[in-house]
């Protein structure tokens, strides 16, 4: 009895190559790479629906009169990201050792590590840039009246981010552990100790005891690298969520236009 030969199941359309049309040109490598990127994005979006969140965050109404003053918040965020990236590279070579390892590691970063001086300079000057930008951003928010209802909570978060930025700059100043950074930190911690009620406890917490010891450097390093950046990242994410949800305020010199219907009723 002859064996029956079953037909092979049909291949899906995407696996079955399309026949070339007469006169059609072969796709260029860049076009193929572009289609592959689109396919990957579609695959990710089908499983995460991330484009909906991205569309909600980026595509929103912008008030009339928006100008370059409104970019100070984004500039501060990118300054923080620059600090985070350069800080990670510096942490790969830095040794928080008060007996000479900290100073020697900073000397090695600047003199021996490839592009170490550049990364250290970006991180050092970037801290000053971030402080200046966040102060300008807070001043713009205050003078434009963007702290009023319903954005009071966002203003409080901004004040907390301002304080954390100052704290991150202060704790990072000690890390080179040279004469200037050491005595400047001693003065700063003693000034904190003069505060009412919590001042002495704050000084003891920062020093890790009644005196400056090796524990002080390790504590400043942990606060600078882990505690404050984590708090800033969390508050910044909530801050951006509220900005996207509540929108931005128009400049104070722009008056709201009344609808035509209301104008006709008044006439």
C-alpha positions in Angstrom: 0.0 0.0 0.0 1.6 3.3 -1.0 2.4 5.8 1.7 0.4 9.0 1.8 2.5 12.1 1.7 1.0 14.9 3.7 1.6 18.5 2.5 4.0 20.7 4.5 2.3 23.4 6.6 2.4 26.8 5.1 5.1 29.2 6.4 4.1 32.5 8.0 4.2 35.5 5.7 7.1 37.1 7.5 9.2 34.0 7.1 8.3 33.6 3.5 10.6 35.9 1.4 8.7 38.3 -0.9 9.3 37.8 -4.6 11.2 40.7 -6.2 9.2 42.8 -8.5 10.6 43.4 -12.0 12.7 46.6 -11.9 12.7 46.9 -8.1 16.0 48.0 -6.5 17.7 46.1 -3.7 17.3 47.7 -0.3 20.4 49.5 1.1 22.0 48.4 4.3 20.8 51.6 6.1 17.2 51.0 5.1 17.4 47.4 6.3 18.9 48.6 9.6 16.2 51.2 10.0 13.4 48.6 9.4 15.1 46.3 12.0 15.1 49.2 14.5 11.4 49.8 13.9 10.7 46.1 14.3 12.5 46.0 17.7 10.7 49.1 18.9 7.3 47.6 17.9 8.2 44.3 19.6 9.1 46.2 22.9 6.0 48.4 22.7 3.7 45.5 22.1 4.8 44.0 25.4 5.2 47.2 27.5 2.9 49.8 25.9 5.7 52.3 26.6 4.8 54.6 23.7 1.5 55.5 25.5 3.5 56.8 28.5 6.0 58.5 26.3 3.3 60.2 24.3 1.6 61.3 27.6 4.9 62.8 28.9 6.2 64.5 25.8 3.1 65.5 23.7 1.3 68.1 25.7 0.0 71.7 25.3 2.6 74.4 25.9 1.4 77.9 27.0 1.8 80.9 24.8 5.0 82.9 25.4 7.2 79.9 26.4 10.8 80.9 26.1 14.3 79.7 27.0 13.7 80.4 30.7 11.6 77.2 30.7 14.6 75.0 29.8 16.4 75.6 33.1 14.8 72.6 34.7 15.8 70.3 31.8 19.3 71.7 31.9 19.5 71.0 35.6 18.4 67.4 35.0 21.0 66.9 32.3 23.6 68.4 34.6 22.6 65.8 37.3 22.9 63.0 34.7 26.4 64.2 33.7 27.4 64.2 37.4 26.0 60.7 37.8 27.9 59.3 34.7 31.2 61.0 35.5 30.9 60.0 39.2 30.6 56.4 38.3 33.8 56.5 36.3 35.6 58.3 39.1 34.3 55.8 41.7 36.1 53.0 39.7 39.5 54.5 40.7 38.8 56.4 43.9 39.8 54.9 47.2 38.1 56.4 50.3 41.1 56.0 52.5 41.9 58.8 55.0 45.5 57.6 55.5 46.6 58.8 52.1 44.8 56.5 49.7 42.1 59.1 48.8 44.6 61.8 47.9 46.8 59.4 46.0 43.9 58.0 44.0 42.9 61.5 43.0 46.4 62.2 41.9 46.5 59.0 39.9 43.2 59.8 38.2 44.5 63.2 37.1 48.0 62.1 36.1 47.9 58.5 35.0 44.3 57.4 34.1 43.3 57.8 30.4 41.1 60.9 30.2 40.9 60.9 34.0 41.7 64.6 34.3 38.9 65.4 31.8 36.3 63.3 33.6 37.4 64.8 37.0 37.2 68.3 35.5 33.7 67.6 34.1 32.6 66.3 37.5 34.2 69.1 39.5 32.9 72.0 37.4 29.6 70.2 36.7 28.8 70.5 40.4 29.0 74.3 40.2 27.0 74.3 37.0 24.3 72.2 38.6 24.1 74.5 41.6 23.8 77.6 39.4 21.2 76.1 37.1 18.9 74.9 40.0 19.1 78.3 41.6 18.1 80.0 38.3 15.3 77.4 37.9 14.0 78.1 41.3 14.2 81.9 40.7 12.3 81.6 37.4 9.6 79.5 39.1 9.2 82.1 41.9 9.1 85.2 39.7 6.8 83.6 37.2 4.4 82.5 40.0 4.6 78.8 39.0 4.5 77.8 42.7 0.9 78.7 43.1 -2.2 76.4 43.0 -2.2 73.6 41.9 1.6 73.3 41.9 2.4 73.9 45.6 3.6 70.3 46.0 6.0 70.6 43.0 7.4 73.7 44.6 8.1 71.9 47.9 9.8 69.0 46.0 11.9 71.6 44.2 13.0 73.1 47.5 14.0 69.7 48.7 16.0 69.1 45.5 17.7 72.4 46.0 18.8 71.4 49.5 19.9 68.0 48.4 22.0 69.6 45.6 23.8 71.8 48.1 24.3 68.7 50.3 25.8 66.7 47.4 28.2 69.5 46.6 29.2 69.8 50.2 29.8 66.1 50.8 31.8 65.8 47.5 34.1 68.6 48.4 35.9 66.5 51.1 36.6 63.5 48.8 40.0 64.7 47.4 41.1 64.9 51.0 43.7 67.6 50.6 44.4 70.4 53.0 41.9 72.8 51.4 39.0 70.3 51.3 39.7 69.0 54.8 39.7 72.4 56.6 36.8 73.7 54.5 34.7 70.7 55.5 35.7 71.2 59.2 34.4 74.8 59.0 31.2 73.7 57.2 30.4 71.0 59.7 31.1 73.3 62.7 28.7 75.9 61.1 26.1 73.1 60.9 26.7 72.4 64.6 25.6 75.9 65.6 22.0 75.3 64.3 19.2 75.1 66.9 18.1 71.8 68.3 19.3 69.5 65.5 22.7 71.2 64.9 24.9 69.2 67.3 23.3 65.9 66.3 23.8 66.8 62.6 27.5 67.5 63.1 28.0 64.3 65.0 26.2 62.4 62.2 28.4 64.0 59.5 31.6 63.4 61.4 30.7 59.9 62.5 31.6 60.9 66.1 32.9 63.9 68.1 36.0 64.3 65.9 37.1 64.1 62.3 38.4 60.5 61.7 38.7 58.0 58.9 35.0 57.3 59.4 34.2 60.8 58.4 35.6 60.3 54.9 33.8 57.0 54.5 30.5 58.5 55.7 30.8 61.5 53.3 31.6 59.1 50.4 28.6 56.9 51.2 26.3 60.0 51.5 27.7 61.5 48.3 27.6 58.4 46.2 24.5 56.5 47.4 22.1 58.4 49.7 21.8 61.8 48.1 21.8 60.7 44.4 19.1 58.1 45.1 17.0 60.7 46.8 17.5 63.2 44.0 16.6 60.6 41.4 13.4 59.6 43.2 12.3 63.2 43.8 13.2 64.3 40.3 11.1 61.5 38.8 8.1 62.6 40.9 8.8 66.2 40.0 8.7 65.5 36.3 5.5 63.4 36.7 3.8 66.4 38.3 5.1 68.8 35.6 3.6 66.5 32.9 0.4 66.1 34.8 -0.3 69.7 35.8 1.4 71.4 32.8 3.5 74.6 32.9 2.4 78.1 33.6 2.4 80.9 31.1 4.7 83.9 31.7 3.1 86.6 33.9 3.1 89.1 31.1 0.8 86.9 29.0 -2.9 87.4 29.6 -5.4 84.7 29.0 -7.6 85.3 26.0 -11.3 85.1 26.7 -13.5 82.8 24.5 -15.5 84.5 21.7 -18.7 83.3 23.3 -18.1 85.2 26.5 -17.2 88.3 24.5 -20.5 88.1 22.6 -22.5 87.7 25.8 -20.9 90.9 27.3 -21.8 92.8 24.1 
